[in-house]
Amino acid sequence: MFVASVEGPWLKHSFWKTRFLVDAESLARLKSSGLAECWIDTSKGLDVARPKAETPIIEIVPSAPPASKPRVRRSMGDELHNAANVLKRSKQAVNSLFAEARMGNAVNTSDCAPLVNDIVDSVDSNSHALISLCRLKTADEYTYMHSVSVCALMVSLGKQLGLDEPTLRDAGMAGLLHDLGKAVMPQEIINKPGKLTDEEFTIIKSHPVRGHEMLLESGVNNERVLDVARHHHERIDGKGYPDALSADKISLIARMSAVCDVYDAVTSDRPYKAGWDPAESVARMASWEGHFDSMVLQTFIKTIGIYPVGSLVRMASGKLGVVVEQNPTRLTAPKVKLFFSTKSGMPFEPKLVDLTESHVTDKIVAREPPENWSFGYLNDLWATHVA
């Protein structure tokens, strides 16, 4: 038989293609999806007796993960304009989603799937353009922009892990909705400068459960999305929350979300703290024993680069620079904007250098801790390049 339509919104059934010829695998997926009904096109399908003169129907559109369509790979500069438009739409949609949640209304997630598709396409064209733009968020934008950032990071990490197309989109959707529970947390606690009290921390720790409940109440039953909403703060050593899951009980997608969520949180400016240097952040995260899945974290570092965009680095020449763009084929040789000489102790006119070019002899020798310097314009150096 030929399925012409699967009833219900995409978030509830996660079928990437909703028109397909039924086979054993797609039938099993339909049975296990929990859907009440679907539409069958009785004019198509192998069960239909056709007149001899009829042109045979070409059996296409499988229900299993479809082959990825060819993508046009773009340079970061070429993709930035498209990524900026995607980011603008995403900010508006997530801001509206959180606003509805704060007012106690049922959240409408139906507009999220097209956004996730756009984010997947942008990341596929150039994995660093959208992620770099997301880093330009202000402290006041953090609550909802964090969701967009984690979505893009999840998609990029998922591609590096080799996830199939439907799972990749589920990972993006999960990233977009993972922190929905934060929308109903007291804002004075969310934005509190300084350490939380035990009581306040207990309240904040309830946001994964509340977000999970809100998604269920809104009719979402995509298991991967629900899993991440509830379990993005679980730890491999079993000391996470809310369920203190042991390592073997934590799914791959939840392990991914733990890494992406923390990375974006610690590198972002907040009302009460400045974000950490990106390279420092991944170094610290790698030192937190028992927190993350080591394979997922190492893959994540490969995804964003050993020296992520925005990292302050020291060159063999003694110059300091800020990483402004990755070279995917050589993670240790990104594009760097040089701006300061440690020998003279003086800044100079910023100069963009691609460390992969044959005539360039300088190279990165170490990550440079920004706290050792009083530069107040580091973000401007890489943000100007991205902008």
KEGUTOR-175339 format. One record per residue (C-alpha): y, z negated, x. Coordinates in Angstrom, 1 decimal. Layout:
BEGIN
<y:Y&z:Z&x:X>
...
//
This chain:
BEGIN
<y:0.0&z:0.0&x:0.0>
<y:3.6&z:0.5&x:1.0>
<y:5.9&z:-2.5&x:0.7>
<y:9.4&z:-1.3&x:-0.4>
<y:11.1&z:-4.7&x:-0.5>
<y:10.5&z:-8.3&x:0.4>
<y:12.1&z:-10.7&x:-2.0>
<y:14.5&z:-13.4&x:-0.7>
<y:17.1&z:-13.6&x:2.1>
<y:16.2&z:-12.8&x:5.7>
<y:16.5&z:-16.5&x:6.7>
<y:13.7&z:-17.4&x:4.4>
<y:11.1&z:-14.9&x:5.4>
<y:12.1&z:-13.7&x:8.9>
<y:10.6&z:-10.2&x:8.3>
<y:12.6&z:-7.9&x:10.6>
<y:11.5&z:-4.8&x:8.7>
<y:11.3&z:-5.1&x:4.9>
<y:9.8&z:-1.6&x:4.3>
<y:6.4&z:-1.1&x:5.9>
<y:2.9&z:0.1&x:5.3>
<y:0.6&z:-2.8&x:4.9>
<y:-2.0&z:-3.5&x:7.5>
<y:-4.2&z:-6.5&x:8.3>
<y:-1.5&z:-8.2&x:10.4>
<y:1.4&z:-7.7&x:8.0>
<y:-0.8&z:-8.8&x:5.1>
<y:-1.5&z:-12.1&x:6.9>
<y:2.2&z:-12.6&x:7.6>
<y:3.0&z:-12.0&x:3.9>
<y:0.4&z:-14.5&x:2.8>
<y:1.6&z:-17.2&x:5.2>
<y:5.3&z:-16.6&x:4.6>
<y:5.5&z:-18.6&x:1.3>
<y:7.1&z:-15.7&x:-0.5>
<y:6.5&z:-15.5&x:-4.2>
<y:6.6&z:-11.7&x:-4.6>
<y:7.4&z:-8.3&x:-3.0>
<y:7.8&z:-4.8&x:-4.4>
<y:5.2&z:-2.1&x:-3.8>
<y:6.2&z:1.6&x:-3.9>
<y:3.4&z:3.1&x:-5.9>
<y:4.4&z:6.6&x:-4.8>
<y:3.5&z:5.8&x:-1.2>
<y:0.7&z:4.2&x:0.7>
<y:-2.8&z:5.3&x:1.7>
<y:-4.1&z:4.2&x:-1.7>
<y:-2.2&z:7.0&x:-3.4>
<y:-4.1&z:10.2&x:-4.2>
<y:-1.8&z:13.1&x:-3.2>
<y:-1.9&z:16.7&x:-4.3>
<y:-3.2&z:18.9&x:-1.5>
<y:0.1&z:20.7&x:-1.2>
<y:2.1&z:17.5&x:-0.7>
<y:3.5&z:16.8&x:2.7>
<y:1.8&z:13.8&x:4.1>
<y:3.8&z:10.7&x:4.4>
<y:4.4&z:9.7&x:8.0>
<y:3.3&z:6.1&x:8.5>
<y:6.1&z:4.4&x:10.2>
<y:8.0&z:1.1&x:10.2>
<y:5.3&z:-1.4&x:11.2>
<y:5.5&z:-5.1&x:10.1>
<y:4.6&z:-6.3&x:13.5>
<y:7.5&z:-6.6&x:16.0>
<y:9.0&z:-3.1&x:16.3>
<y:9.5&z:-1.4&x:19.6>
<y:13.0&z:-2.1&x:20.8>
<y:15.3&z:0.9&x:20.3>
<y:16.8&z:2.2&x:23.5>
<y:20.0&z:0.4&x:24.4>
<y:23.0&z:1.7&x:26.4>
<y:23.6&z:-0.7&x:29.2>
<y:27.2&z:-1.2&x:29.8>
<y:29.3&z:-2.8&x:32.6>
<y:30.9&z:-6.1&x:31.7>
<y:34.3&z:-4.4&x:31.5>
<y:33.0&z:-1.8&x:29.0>
<y:31.3&z:-4.4&x:26.8>
<y:34.1&z:-6.9&x:26.7>
<y:36.1&z:-5.2&x:23.9>
<y:33.0&z:-5.1&x:21.6>
<y:32.1&z:-8.6&x:22.6>
<y:35.6&z:-9.8&x:21.7>
<y:35.3&z:-8.4&x:18.2>
<y:31.8&z:-10.0&x:17.8>
<y:33.3&z:-13.3&x:18.9>
<y:36.2&z:-13.1&x:16.5>
<y:33.9&z:-12.4&x:13.5>
<y:31.5&z:-15.2&x:14.6>
<y:34.3&z:-17.8&x:15.0>
<y:35.5&z:-17.1&x:11.5>
<y:32.0&z:-17.2&x:9.9>
<y:30.9&z:-20.4&x:11.7>
<y:34.2&z:-22.1&x:11.0>
<y:33.8&z:-21.3&x:7.3>
<y:30.2&z:-22.5&x:7.4>
<y:31.2&z:-25.9&x:8.9>
<y:34.1&z:-26.2&x:6.6>
<y:31.8&z:-25.9&x:3.6>
<y:29.4&z:-28.4&x:5.0>
<y:32.2&z:-30.9&x:5.6>
<y:33.2&z:-30.6&x:2.0>
<y:29.7&z:-31.4&x:0.9>
<y:29.0&z:-27.9&x:-0.4>
<y:25.6&z:-26.1&x:0.0>
<y:26.0&z:-23.9&x:3.1>
<y:25.6&z:-20.2&x:2.6>
<y:23.8&z:-18.8&x:5.6>
<y:23.3&z:-15.3&x:4.3>
<y:26.2&z:-13.9&x:6.4>
<y:24.7&z:-15.2&x:9.6>
<y:21.9&z:-12.6&x:10.1>
<y:24.3&z:-9.7&x:10.7>
<y:26.3&z:-11.8&x:13.2>
<y:23.1&z:-12.6&x:15.1>
<y:22.2&z:-8.9&x:15.1>
<y:25.7&z:-8.1&x:16.6>
<y:25.3&z:-10.9&x:19.2>
<y:21.8&z:-9.6&x:20.1>
<y:23.2&z:-6.0&x:20.5>
<y:26.1&z:-7.3&x:22.7>
<y:23.9&z:-9.3&x:24.9>
<y:21.5&z:-6.4&x:25.2>
<y:24.4&z:-4.1&x:26.3>
<y:25.6&z:-6.7&x:28.9>
<y:24.3&z:-10.2&x:28.9>
<y:27.4&z:-11.8&x:30.6>
<y:30.3&z:-10.3&x:28.6>
<y:30.0&z:-12.4&x:25.4>
<y:28.8&z:-15.5&x:27.2>
<y:31.8&z:-15.4&x:29.5>
<y:34.2&z:-14.9&x:26.5>
<y:32.6&z:-17.9&x:24.8>
<y:33.5&z:-20.0&x:27.8>
<y:37.2&z:-19.4&x:27.1>
<y:37.1&z:-21.7&x:24.0>
<y:39.7&z:-24.4&x:23.8>
<y:38.8&z:-28.1&x:23.3>
<y:39.9&z:-27.9&x:19.7>
<y:37.5&z:-25.0&x:19.1>
<y:34.5&z:-26.7&x:20.6>
<y:32.7&z:-27.8&x:17.4>
<y:32.1&z:-24.3&x:16.0>
<y:32.4&z:-22.2&x:19.1>
<y:29.7&z:-24.3&x:20.7>
<y:27.3&z:-22.8&x:18.1>
<y:28.3&z:-19.3&x:18.9>
<y:27.9&z:-20.0&x:22.7>
<y:24.5&z:-21.5&x:22.2>
<y:23.5&z:-18.5&x:20.1>
<y:24.4&z:-16.1&x:22.8>
<y:22.8&z:-18.2&x:25.5>
<y:19.6&z:-18.5&x:23.5>
<y:19.4&z:-14.7&x:23.0>
<y:20.1&z:-14.1&x:26.7>
<y:17.5&z:-16.6&x:27.8>
<y:15.0&z:-15.3&x:25.2>
<y:15.3&z:-11.7&x:26.6>
<y:14.7&z:-13.1&x:30.1>
<y:11.6&z:-14.9&x:28.8>
<y:10.3&z:-11.7&x:27.2>
<y:10.5&z:-12.7&x:23.5>
<y:9.8&z:-10.0&x:21.0>
<y:12.6&z:-8.7&x:18.7>
<y:12.0&z:-10.9&x:15.6>
<y:11.6&z:-14.1&x:17.8>
<y:14.7&z:-13.2&x:19.7>
<y:16.7&z:-13.0&x:16.5>
<y:15.2&z:-16.3&x:15.3>
<y:16.3&z:-17.8&x:18.6>
<y:19.8&z:-16.6&x:18.0>
<y:19.9&z:-17.8&x:14.5>
<y:18.5&z:-21.2&x:15.6>
<y:21.3&z:-21.4&x:18.2>
<y:24.0&z:-20.5&x:15.7>
<y:22.8&z:-23.2&x:13.2>
<y:21.4&z:-25.9&x:15.5>
<y:24.4&z:-28.3&x:15.3>
<y:25.2&z:-27.9&x:11.6>
<y:24.6&z:-31.6&x:11.2>
<y:27.7&z:-32.3&x:13.4>
<y:29.8&z:-31.0&x:10.5>
<y:29.2&z:-34.1&x:8.5>
<y:29.5&z:-36.6&x:11.4>
<y:32.7&z:-38.7&x:11.4>
<y:35.3&z:-36.7&x:13.4>
<y:36.7&z:-39.8&x:15.0>
<y:33.3&z:-40.4&x:16.6>
<y:32.9&z:-36.7&x:17.5>
<y:36.2&z:-36.6&x:19.3>
<y:36.3&z:-40.2&x:20.6>
<y:37.7&z:-40.4&x:24.2>
<y:35.4&z:-42.7&x:26.1>
<y:32.0&z:-44.2&x:25.7>
<y:30.5&z:-44.6&x:22.3>
<y:29.4&z:-47.9&x:21.0>
<y:25.7&z:-48.4&x:20.3>
<y:26.5&z:-48.1&x:16.5>
<y:28.5&z:-44.9&x:17.0>
<y:25.8&z:-43.4&x:19.2>
<y:23.2&z:-44.2&x:16.5>
<y:25.3&z:-42.3&x:14.0>
<y:25.7&z:-39.3&x:16.3>
<y:22.0&z:-39.3&x:17.0>
<y:21.4&z:-38.7&x:13.3>
<y:22.9&z:-35.2&x:13.3>
<y:19.7&z:-33.3&x:14.1>
<y:18.0&z:-34.9&x:11.1>
<y:21.0&z:-34.3&x:8.9>
<y:21.3&z:-30.7&x:10.0>
<y:17.6&z:-30.1&x:9.3>
<y:18.0&z:-31.6&x:5.8>
<y:21.1&z:-29.5&x:5.1>
<y:19.3&z:-26.3&x:6.0>
<y:16.3&z:-27.2&x:3.8>
<y:18.7&z:-28.1&x:1.0>
<y:20.3&z:-24.6&x:1.4>
<y:16.9&z:-22.9&x:1.0>
<y:16.3&z:-22.1&x:4.7>
<y:12.6&z:-22.2&x:5.5>
<y:12.5&z:-20.3&x:8.8>
<y:10.3&z:-22.6&x:10.9>
<y:12.0&z:-21.7&x:14.2>
<y:15.5&z:-22.3&x:12.9>
<y:14.4&z:-25.6&x:11.3>
<y:12.6&z:-26.7&x:14.5>
<y:15.6&z:-26.2&x:16.7>
<y:18.0&z:-27.9&x:14.2>
<y:15.8&z:-31.0&x:14.4>
<y:14.5&z:-31.0&x:17.9>
<y:17.2&z:-29.6&x:20.3>
<y:17.6&z:-33.1&x:21.7>
<y:14.0&z:-33.8&x:22.4>
<y:13.0&z:-34.3&x:26.1>
<y:9.9&z:-33.3&x:28.0>
<y:9.3&z:-37.0&x:29.0>
<y:9.2&z:-38.0&x:25.4>
<y:12.5&z:-40.0&x:25.5>
<y:14.5&z:-37.6&x:23.3>
<y:15.5&z:-37.9&x:19.7>
<y:15.0&z:-38.0&x:16.7>
<y:11.2&z:-37.9&x:17.0>
<y:10.6&z:-38.8&x:20.7>
<y:8.1&z:-35.8&x:20.9>
<y:5.8&z:-35.6&x:23.8>
<y:5.9&z:-32.4&x:25.9>
<y:2.9&z:-30.8&x:24.2>
<y:4.6&z:-31.2&x:20.8>
<y:7.9&z:-29.5&x:21.8>
<y:7.9&z:-25.8&x:21.0>
<y:9.2&z:-23.2&x:23.4>
<y:12.2&z:-22.4&x:21.2>
<y:13.1&z:-26.1&x:21.1>
<y:12.8&z:-26.3&x:24.9>
<y:15.1&z:-23.3&x:25.1>
<y:17.7&z:-24.9&x:22.8>
<y:17.7&z:-28.2&x:24.8>
<y:18.8&z:-26.3&x:27.9>
<y:21.3&z:-24.0&x:26.2>
<y:22.9&z:-26.8&x:24.2>
<y:23.4&z:-29.1&x:27.2>
<y:24.7&z:-26.4&x:29.5>
<y:27.4&z:-25.3&x:27.1>
<y:28.3&z:-28.9&x:26.3>
<y:28.8&z:-30.0&x:29.9>
<y:30.7&z:-26.9&x:30.9>
<y:33.1&z:-27.0&x:28.0>
<y:36.5&z:-28.7&x:27.8>
<y:36.5&z:-31.4&x:25.2>
<y:39.3&z:-33.5&x:23.8>
<y:38.2&z:-36.4&x:26.0>
<y:36.9&z:-34.6&x:29.2>
<y:37.2&z:-31.5&x:31.3>
<y:34.2&z:-29.3&x:31.5>
<y:32.0&z:-29.4&x:34.7>
<y:31.9&z:-26.5&x:37.1>
<y:29.1&z:-24.1&x:36.0>
<y:27.2&z:-24.2&x:39.3>
<y:27.5&z:-27.9&x:39.5>
<y:26.2&z:-28.1&x:35.9>
<y:23.0&z:-26.3&x:36.6>
<y:22.5&z:-28.3&x:39.8>
<y:22.8&z:-31.5&x:37.9>
<y:20.6&z:-30.4&x:35.1>
<y:17.9&z:-29.5&x:37.6>
<y:18.1&z:-33.0&x:39.0>
<y:17.5&z:-34.7&x:35.6>
<y:13.8&z:-35.5&x:35.9>
<y:11.9&z:-35.4&x:32.6>
<y:14.8&z:-33.9&x:30.6>
<y:14.0&z:-30.2&x:30.5>
<y:11.1&z:-27.8&x:30.8>
<y:11.3&z:-26.7&x:34.4>
<y:10.1&z:-23.2&x:33.7>
<y:12.6&z:-22.7&x:31.0>
<y:15.4&z:-24.2&x:33.1>
<y:14.6&z:-22.0&x:36.1>
<y:14.5&z:-18.9&x:33.8>
<y:17.9&z:-20.0&x:32.4>
<y:19.4&z:-20.2&x:35.9>
<y:18.1&z:-16.7&x:36.6>
<y:19.8&z:-15.6&x:33.3>
<y:23.3&z:-16.9&x:34.0>
<y:23.1&z:-16.6&x:37.8>
<y:22.8&z:-19.0&x:40.6>
<y:26.5&z:-19.1&x:40.7>
<y:27.6&z:-18.6&x:37.1>
<y:30.9&z:-17.2&x:36.1>
<y:33.7&z:-19.7&x:36.8>
<y:31.9&z:-21.3&x:39.8>
<y:34.0&z:-22.3&x:42.8>
<y:32.3&z:-21.1&x:46.0>
<y:32.9&z:-21.3&x:49.7>
<y:32.5&z:-18.1&x:51.8>
<y:31.3&z:-17.7&x:55.3>
<y:34.9&z:-16.7&x:56.2>
<y:36.1&z:-20.1&x:55.1>
<y:37.8&z:-18.6&x:52.1>
<y:37.3&z:-20.1&x:48.6>
<y:36.7&z:-17.9&x:45.6>
<y:35.8&z:-18.1&x:41.9>
<y:32.8&z:-16.1&x:40.5>
<y:34.1&z:-13.7&x:37.9>
<y:31.1&z:-11.5&x:37.2>
<y:27.3&z:-11.3&x:38.0>
<y:25.4&z:-8.6&x:39.8>
<y:22.0&z:-8.8&x:37.9>
<y:20.1&z:-7.2&x:40.8>
<y:21.4&z:-9.7&x:43.3>
<y:22.0&z:-13.2&x:42.0>
<y:23.4&z:-14.4&x:45.3>
<y:26.0&z:-11.6&x:45.5>
<y:28.3&z:-11.8&x:42.4>
<y:31.8&z:-10.5&x:42.1>
<y:34.2&z:-13.1&x:43.5>
<y:37.9&z:-13.5&x:43.3>
<y:39.1&z:-14.9&x:46.6>
<y:42.3&z:-16.9&x:46.5>
<y:42.5&z:-19.7&x:49.2>
<y:42.0&z:-20.1&x:52.9>
<y:40.5&z:-23.4&x:54.0>
<y:41.5&z:-22.6&x:57.6>
<y:45.2&z:-22.4&x:56.9>
<y:45.1&z:-24.7&x:53.8>
<y:47.1&z:-22.1&x:51.9>
<y:46.5&z:-19.9&x:48.8>
<y:46.9&z:-16.2&x:49.0>
<y:47.2&z:-13.3&x:46.6>
<y:43.8&z:-13.3&x:44.7>
<y:41.5&z:-10.5&x:45.8>
<y:38.5&z:-9.3&x:43.9>
<y:35.4&z:-8.7&x:46.1>
<y:32.0&z:-7.3&x:45.1>
<y:29.6&z:-8.9&x:47.5>
<y:27.0&z:-6.1&x:46.9>
<y:29.2&z:-3.4&x:48.4>
<y:28.1&z:-2.2&x:51.8>
<y:31.4&z:-2.7&x:53.6>
<y:31.7&z:-6.3&x:52.5>
<y:30.4&z:-8.6&x:55.3>
<y:31.5&z:-12.0&x:53.8>
<y:29.0&z:-14.0&x:51.7>
<y:28.7&z:-17.2&x:49.7>
<y:27.5&z:-20.1&x:51.8>
<y:27.7&z:-22.9&x:49.3>
<y:29.0&z:-24.2&x:46.0>
<y:32.3&z:-25.9&x:46.4>
<y:32.9&z:-29.1&x:44.4>
<y:36.2&z:-28.5&x:42.4>
<y:36.8&z:-32.2&x:42.5>
<y:37.4&z:-32.0&x:46.2>
<y:40.5&z:-29.9&x:45.5>
<y:43.5&z:-30.2&x:43.2>
<y:43.4&z:-26.6&x:41.9>
<y:44.8&z:-26.6&x:38.4>
<y:44.3&z:-22.9&x:37.8>
<y:40.6&z:-22.2&x:38.5>
<y:39.9&z:-21.2&x:34.9>
<y:42.9&z:-18.9&x:34.9>
<y:41.4&z:-16.9&x:37.9>
<y:38.2&z:-16.0&x:36.2>
<y:39.5&z:-15.9&x:32.6>
<y:42.2&z:-13.4&x:33.6>
<y:39.4&z:-11.1&x:35.0>
<y:37.4&z:-11.4&x:31.8>
<y:40.5&z:-11.0&x:29.5>
//
